[in-house]
Amino acid sequence: MAKEFIPFGIRVNAVAPGVIETPFHERYSTEAQLKAQLATVPQGRLGVAEDCVGAFLFLACESLSGYIIGQTIEVNGGMLMP
């Protein structure tokens, strides 16, 4: 999509959140599942929705990210680090 839309001045990027504490997890995830996920997060805590805000604002701001196209920003407390 990024290659398809950039000729029209539309930048396509993504934010990929890790485990974010939301009503979804309150309803569908067990305490054991969340505890297992937490064990994989180097930062030592699950995320909250506010943790993603900076990435969204950065990508939405032309002056900060105007030359960033086709990228994914991981917001996961280090969960996917090698």
C-alpha positions in Angstrom: 0.0 0.0 0.0 2.8 2.4 0.8 4.2 2.2 -2.8 0.7 2.4 -4.3 -0.4 5.5 -2.4 2.8 7.6 -2.1 2.4 9.1 -5.6 -0.8 10.7 -4.2 1.0 12.1 -1.2 -0.4 9.5 1.2 2.2 7.9 3.5 1.3 4.4 4.8 2.9 3.2 8.0 1.7 1.1 10.9 1.9 0.9 14.7 2.1 -2.7 16.0 1.2 -2.8 19.7 2.2 -5.6 21.9 -0.1 -6.8 24.8 -2.1 -3.7 25.7 -4.4 -3.7 28.7 -7.8 -3.1 27.2 -11.4 -4.3 27.7 -10.6 -7.0 25.1 -8.1 -8.7 27.5 -10.4 -8.2 30.5 -13.0 -10.2 28.6 -11.1 -12.8 26.6 -7.7 -13.3 28.3 -7.2 -15.3 31.5 -5.0 -14.1 34.3 -2.6 -17.0 33.4 -2.4 -15.9 29.8 -1.6 -12.3 30.7 1.0 -13.5 33.2 2.6 -15.6 30.6 2.7 -12.7 28.2 4.1 -10.4 30.8 7.0 -12.8 31.3 8.1 -12.1 27.7 8.2 -8.3 28.1 11.6 -7.0 29.1 10.1 -3.7 30.4 8.3 -5.8 33.0 4.8 -4.5 32.5 1.9 -4.8 30.0 1.2 -1.8 27.9 -1.7 0.7 28.2 -3.4 2.5 25.4 -1.5 5.7 26.2 1.8 3.9 25.4 0.8 3.9 21.7 -0.1 7.6 21.5 3.4 8.9 20.9 3.9 6.6 17.9 0.6 7.6 16.4 1.3 11.3 16.8 4.8 10.9 15.4 3.6 9.2 12.3 0.7 11.7 11.9 3.1 14.7 12.0 4.5 15.6 8.6 7.3 17.6 10.0 8.5 14.7 12.2 8.0 11.7 10.0 7.4 13.1 6.5 10.1 10.9 5.0 9.0 7.7 6.7 7.1 5.4 4.4 6.1 1.8 4.6 7.4 1.2 8.2 6.0 -0.5 11.2 6.7 0.9 14.7 6.6 -1.8 17.4 5.2 -0.6 20.7 5.7 -3.6 22.9 8.0 -2.9 25.8 10.8 -4.8 24.0 8.8 -8.0 23.6 10.2 -8.8 20.2 13.9 -7.8 20.7 16.3 -10.5 19.5 
